[in-house]
Amino acid sequence: MARECTRATRRAWLKQAAALATMVPCSTLLWSGRARASDLSLGDRIKSLYSNQFHFNDRGEPQITVGIVQHVERVTISAAAGLLVLPSGAGGTTIEGGTRFDITLHDGHPAKQRFAVVLEELAGPAMSAIDRAASRWRKLDFDVADHEVGTVFGVGGRVLDNRRVLLVVERHGSEEDARRRAEVLRQRHGALGKLHPIIEQRGHGALRAHDVEHGLRVAADGVLWFASKDGGPITVHGVPLESNGKGPPRVEAREYRGGIYVAVDRRGKLSVANLVSEGDMLSGLVPAEIFASGPMAALEAQAVAARGQLLAKIGTRHLDDPFLLCSEQHCQVYAGRIREHERTNLAVKSTMGAVAMRPSETQLVDTVYSANCGGHSEDNDVVWPSAPDPQLRGRPDPLLKERFAKGIDATNIEAFLRESPRSYSTPEAEVGRQAYRWREVVDPTKLAGQPGINAELGTVRELKVLARGTSGRATGLRVIAERGEVDVLGELRIRRALGGLRSSLFIVERERDASGGIVLTGGGHGHGVGLCQHGAMGMAKAGKTHEEILAHYYRDAKINKLW
């Protein structure tokens, strides 16, 4: 019941895609007819929330559903000109209300779901490759099943395909049990170790919307849609802000373009989602990801990267949530109208419909990005459990390509970090330079108990880097303590284990500081895969176009305008 397709339908999908590539106009969804919401049953309306389908609006832009609030008991929304309640969605019954509604849930029930462990992920639906991979795992006595995620859609006579086939094993009723088992299979057999949710019954319950101004009450099962009377923004109250881990959670009211719907989620609570055009979403997303004051070519590169990442992730994430993407860093940071800026709006508009595509021009590049690569970007499979991506290969900054052409390793990493060679990733402002090169002192008495380090180990005596990626980022770290040792594997795991480092690109100094702290000299901020935002700004200041910037960070990618 998640967004997936089994092998029985894969050939039909390919045949239909090939046929529709020659006949669908730019504004048509590849798989879906435009049935009026009032013509759909409740089951169909709920099912549509979990579908990987999306429509194009009258301007020819994709419309995306974005989760902005999750797992709450009560929701409040408002609009200055008043709200329309749409119990059946667009095209169905419309109820005119006041300016503010409170929505509550009655008799909510969580979803019944199980969690499979992903052994391997394969790009595209090629059956021969799937059969070979499945055969390898079956020889290890795994009862392998395959699940297809992602989507395929037609636009402008072109079919775009971001589908992935997951080879999965086992089905656990507990997510925590599944995670533990996934880690065992990752270490013993090299499995990816991701989880794939399989929904057996979706969360359900009765929604009650109360018009605070007029006393009107509207009831519906599962989901309620809302629109503003004048087409203006809708304010969602109580949107959570990023937590620093200290103090109570912080929330604020945020305005969103497009429509809003409230649905029962997998925990049997309420989630709020924004149905918004791709252009409006990027207008609220790009300035949340990069400084709006940056050079225009860098903002344009960021807009193209954000658009590609948005489309590449549709149907591959949040498979058990009633929306396609989230508004947090896990997908991309989307803050609605509150963060819009005229310069980034212009960058989005000037690159409208432009995406980075693989050399075949039938698949999108997963255009991931980070703040500062430290002078050398990283391979995708070093950072995440995934297959090597030819467009996401780590490479040195253009100003460093002669000296560090073969990557960063044990022979040159000290010079790379200590000398801090000038690159496009070196920001002019002091605050930015601290992202390029930094010094961190970690307290050895406080490391035990951090994620991945058992609290029973006691005071840490030594840190040893076991392995590095092509950028020099640590991918394996041995933590030696007074009562044992542990190996921490994975770029993000290492950062978290050491108290939230900017990146895992560091060396451990031989000498300790005066307080006995372990001194780390490091560089970069973030995972380092794909576009380097500070590097893009440096290249733009040097006169590079957004096409030249993207060509460097996404090897062999081609920029195409789709709408």
N, C-alpha and C positions, 0 to 999 in steps of 0.2 A: 504493500500500500504506500510505500515511500515512492519518491520520484525515480523509478527504475524500470527497466525493460529487460525481460529475460531473453535467452537466445531464440526462443520460438518465434519471436516477432522481429528479430534483428534484420533478417533478409527483407521483410516487408518494409521496414523503416527505410532501408537503403534504396529500395526500388521506388518508394514514394518520394523520397528526397530527390532522386535523380529526375523524376517526372516533373515535380513541382518547381525545380530549379529553372525550368524553361518557361514557366507560365505564371508564377506568382508575382504580383506587383509589389512595390516597396512597402506598401502599407498593410500587407496581409500577413497574418500569423500562419506559419507553415502547417501546423497540425490542427488548428481549431477553427471551426466555423464561428460566426458571431451571433450565437443564440442570445436572445434577450434574457436578462436575468429572471424576469417574471415567468419565462417558459421553463426554467430549470427547477427540479425538485430540490428540497433541502439537502439531500445527499449529494446531488450534483454541485450545489453551491459550496458545500464544505469541501468536497473533493477538489474543486477548482483552486482552493487556497493552497493545497499541497502539490499542485501540478507544476511541471516545469514550463508550462505554456505562458506566453506573454503576448500581448497585442501591441500593434503600433497605433499611435494616435493620428489625428487628422493632419498633423504637421510631419508625419512620417518618422516619428521618434518612437523607440521602444518605451513601453510603460512597465515599470519595475515595482514590485512590492518589497518594502523595506521594514523590518521589525525595529521599532524605536523604544518600546517599553515591553518588558516580559514578566510573567509570573506575578501579577499583582491581584489584589482583591477588589480594587475599585479604580475607575478611570474617570477623569474629568476632562472634557474638551469644550472649546468655545470658539466663536467667530463673531466679529464685530457686527456683521450684517445679519446674523442669524444662521441657523443650521437647518439642513434638510436631512431627515432620517430616511434611509433607503433599506427597508427590511429585506428586500430581495436583490439589492445591488442596483447598479445602473440599468435603467430601462424598465424597472419594476415599479411597484407602488412607492409614491413619494409623500412624506408627511412633513409639513412645514412646522418648525419649532422655533424656540427662542434662541438666545445667544449662548446659552450654557447648558450642557447636559452632564449628569452624573450617571455612569454605567456600572452596575454591579452584577455579580454572578450568583445564581441560586442553584443549589444541588449540582455543583461541579464535580466531575469525575476525571481522574488522570487517564492518560492513554495506557493501553496495555501494549507493551512492546518488548522486544528482545534485542540483544546486541550481538552481532556476529563480529568475529575478528578478521580483519583484512590481511591476507597473506601477501597479495601482490596486486598491483594496479597496472593496467595496460591501456595505452592510448588507442582510441578508435575501436571499431567493432570487428577487426580482422579475425575470422574464426580460426585460421590455422595457428596464429600466434597464441590465441586463447587455449586451444587444444593442447599445444606443446607445453605451455606453462602449467595448465591443470594436470597434465600427465606427470610432470616433475613432482608436484606436491602429492599426488596420489601414490607415487612410489614410496613416499615417506609415511604412508598409511593415513593421510588426511582425506576426509570425505568432503571434497571441494564442491562448492556451488559458485555460480557466477551471477553477479548483479550489475546491470548497466545503469550508470548514473550520468547526469549531464543532459544536454539538449541539442537538437539540431533544428535550424530554422533557415528559411529562405528570405532573402532580401535583395532586390534589384537584380533578379535572375541568378543570384549566387546562393549556394547552400553553405552555411557555416556549421561546423560540427565540433562541439567540445566534449563529446561523450568519452567516458572512461568505463572500462570493465573491471570490476573488483572481483578477485577470487577470494571467497570468504569461507570460513570454517566455524563450526560450532554456533550455538545460539544461547546466550546467557540471559537469564531474567534480571540479573543485577548488573548495572553499569559498572560498578566498582569491581565486581568479580571478573567482568569481561576485560577491564583495563589491566588487572593483575595477570590474567591469562595471556593477554596480548604482549605484555612485557616479557613473559617467559618465552613465548614463541619468537619474539624479536631476537632475544639473546641466543636461543638455542638453534634456531633455523634461519635467521635473517629475514623473518617476516616483517612486513611494513609496520604492523602493530597498531594500526588505526582501528577504530570501531565503526561499524556500519549499522545504523538503527533499522530495525524491521518492525513496522507498526502493525499490530494485530487488531487493535481497535483504537480509534482516535479519541482524544479527550473530548468530553461533551458536557453540556449544562445549559441552563436557561439564562439569557441575558435580560436585564431590566434597565431601560434607559429612562431617566427622569429629567424632564424639562424643568430646570430650576426656576425659570422665569414665569412659566404659565401653569405648571403643575401637570402637564401632559406626561403620560407614561406609555412607553412602547415596549412590548415584549417580543422576544425572538429566541429561537434555539440556535446555538452554535456561533452565530456571527451577526453583526449589525454594521452597515455601511453609513457613512456620513459625508455630506458635501456642504460647502458654504453657499448661501443663497446667491451671493453676487460673484461667485467664482474666486473670491479672495482667499487668503491663507486661513488655515485652521490652527488654533493653538491647542497643543497637548500639554496638560499640566502634570507636573511630577515626573519629568523625564530625568532619569538618573545621570549624574555626572561621573566622570572617571574618578575612581576612589584612589586615595593615596595610602589606604590601609589604616589611617588614623581617624578617630572620631566617627560620628554617625554618618550614614550615607547622605550625600548631598543631591538635591534635585532642583530643577528649574523648569519654567514654562518655555516652550519653544514653538515657533510658528513653522508650519509646513505648507508648501504648495500642493495642489492636487487634492485627492480624497483621503479619508481616514476610515479604517475599519477596525473593529474590536472583535476578537475571536477567542474561543476557548482553546488553550494551548495544551501541550503534552503533560503538564503538571496538574491539569484540571483548574488552572487559574486563567486570568485574562492577559492577553497580549494585544498591543496596539501596533498597527502597521500603516504605513503611508503608501498609497498607490500614486506614483509620481512618474512623470516623464523622465527619460534619461538625461535630457538637457537640464531640467530643473534640479534633478538629484545631483548632477555634477556641479552645478552652481553652488550648492550647499556643501559639497564634499571637497572640492579642490582647495578652497581657502582653509579648510580644516586640516589639510595634509601638507601644505607648503605655504611659505610666506607670500602674501598677496603683493608685497612690495618687490618681489624678485623680478629679474628681467623677463620680458614677455615671452621670449623663446623657451625659457625654463617653465613658465606657467603653461604654455601650450604643450610642451612635452609631458608635463604632469597631467594635463587634461586628457591627452591621448592614452597615457598609461592607465589612468583611473578608469576611463571608458572601457578599455580592453580587459582590465581586471574584473570589472563589473560583469561584463558579458561572459567572460571565460568561466566565472564561478557559478553562473546560473545553473541550477539543477545538480550541483555537486556539493552544496553545503546546506545545512539546516533542513535536511530531508524530513525531519520529524517536527518541523515548525510550520505554522500557517503563513509563511512568507518565504520569498526566495533568498533574500540577503538580510544581514543585520546591519546596524548603524555603528558598530564598534570596530575596533582595530582588527578583530578576527576576519572581517570582510573588508570594509573601509570606513573611516570615520566620517559620518554624515550627520550634520548638525542642523539641517533645515535652513530657513531664511536667516537665522541669527548670525551666521558666519559669512553670508554672501558679501562679495566685494566687487566693485565695478570692473577692476582689472582682471580678476579671475573669471568673472562672467564673460568678459570679452574674449578671454583665452578659450573658454568652452565654446562660445559661439563661432569663433574663427576656425575652430577645428571640428565643427559639428560633423558627426558621422565618421570621423577618421579613426581608424584602429590599426594596430600593428598585427600583421598576419605572418604566418609561417611561409617559407618559400613556396609551398604548394598553393598558397592563397585560398585554401579551403578550411584552414583552421586558425583560430585566433591564438596569439601569443598570450600566455598568462603573465601579463605585464606587472609583476610585483615590483615593489620599490622599498627603499629604506632611507633614513635621514642622511647618513654619511657612511660611505663604504670604507673610509680610512685610506683611500688611495688605490684599493684593489677590490673589485667585486668578487662574489663567491658563487660556487656551483650550487644549483638548487638542491641536488640530492645530498649535499653535505649538511644542509640546514634542516630539510624536511624529509620524512620517509616517502620517497617518490622516485620514479625512474629518472635518469639523467635527461635533462631537457636541452636540446641543441641550441636553443635560443637563450638559455639562461646559464651560460658558461662564464665562470669568473675570468676577469681580464684586468690588466693594470690600467690605471688612469692614462689617458693619451700622453700626458707629460712625463710619465714614468715608464713607458712601454719599452724603451731600450734597456734600461737598467734592470727592470724587474719583469722582463718578458716571459720568463719561465715560471713565474709565480713566487710566492713567499714561502720559505721553508726554514729549516733549522740553520741553514748556512747564511741567511741574509736577514732574518727577522729582527735581530737586534739593531742592525743598521737602519732597517726600514722604520722601526718605531722610534729609536732614539734620535736619529738625524732629522726625522720629520720632514722628508723631502717635499718641496713645493709641488702641488698638483692642483687640478681644477677643484678638487674636493676640499681645499684649504680655504675656509671662509675668511672674509676680511674682518668681520666683527669678532671681538674677543670671545663672546659667548659661543659663537660658532666654532672658533678654533679649539675650544675645549671638547668639542665633539670629534675633531680630527685626531688630536692626541691628548691623552689624559693620564693621570696618575691616581691610583686608588690604593688605600691602605685598608686591609680587611683584618678584623680582630679574630685571631685564631681561637679564642675562647668562646666565640659566639657562632662559629660555623656549624658545629654539631647541632642538629635540629633543623637546619635549613633544608629545603626540598632536595631530596636525594642523598642527604647525609644523616645517618642514624644518630639520634640524640645520645645514644649510649657510648659513642666513640670518644667523647671527651674532647679535650683541647687538641686542635690540629697542629701538627708539627711541621708538615711539609706538603707542598702542592707540586705535583709533577704532571706536565702536559704530555699525554701519550700519543696524540695524533692531531694533525692540523689539516684544514682544507687548503685549497689553492691560494686563498687570500691570507693565509696564516692564522685564520680563526681556529681556536682550539675545538676539537670535536671529541676528545677523550681526555679526562682529567683524573689522576689518582690522588685521592685525599688520604694522607697518612696521619693518623691520630694516635693518642696515647694508648687507646684500647682497641686498636685495629685499623683497618683501612677499607676504602670503598672506591670503586671506579664510577665516575659520573660520565655518561655518554650522551652526546648530543649538544649542539650549540646553545640552544635555549636552556636546556637543563643545567649546563655549566653556569650560564649567567645567573640563573635563579639560585643555584647552590651557593654562589659567592655573594649573595645579598642583592642581586639585581644590577649586575654590571651593564654598562652601556653596550658592550659587545663582548664576544669571546676572543677578540683579537688582542692578545696580551702576552707578555712574558713575565715570569716570576723573578724578581730581583734576588740576588744572593743575600744581600744585607737587609736586615729588618729596620724599621724606623725606631725612634727613641723609645716608644711605648711597647715595642715588641711585636708590632703589627706586621703582617705579610704585605710587602710592597709589590704592586702590579703596575707595570708601564704598558699602556694600551692605546688603541686607536679605533676610531669609528664609532658610530652610534646606530645600532640595529643589526639585522641579519646580513646585510650587504649583498643580497641577491637582486639582480635587475637594476632598475634606475636608481642612481645615487642622487638624491635631491640636491645636496650641496654641490656635487659634481656637475649636475645639470646647470645650476646657477652660475658656476664658474665658467663652463663652456659657453653659456649664453652671453656672459659679459665679454668673452673673447670673440664674439661675433658669430658663433655657431648657430645654425637654425635648429628648430625643434626636430626636423627630420634627421639632421646630423647627430644630434644628441641621442635620439632614440636608436639610430643605427649602431652607435657605440655600445649601448647597454643591452640591446637585444640583438644578438648576432644574427645576421642574414635576414632579419625581419623586413617586411615590405609594408609601407604605409598605404592603406587603401581607404577611400571615402565610400561608405556604404549607404548613407542617407543624407 
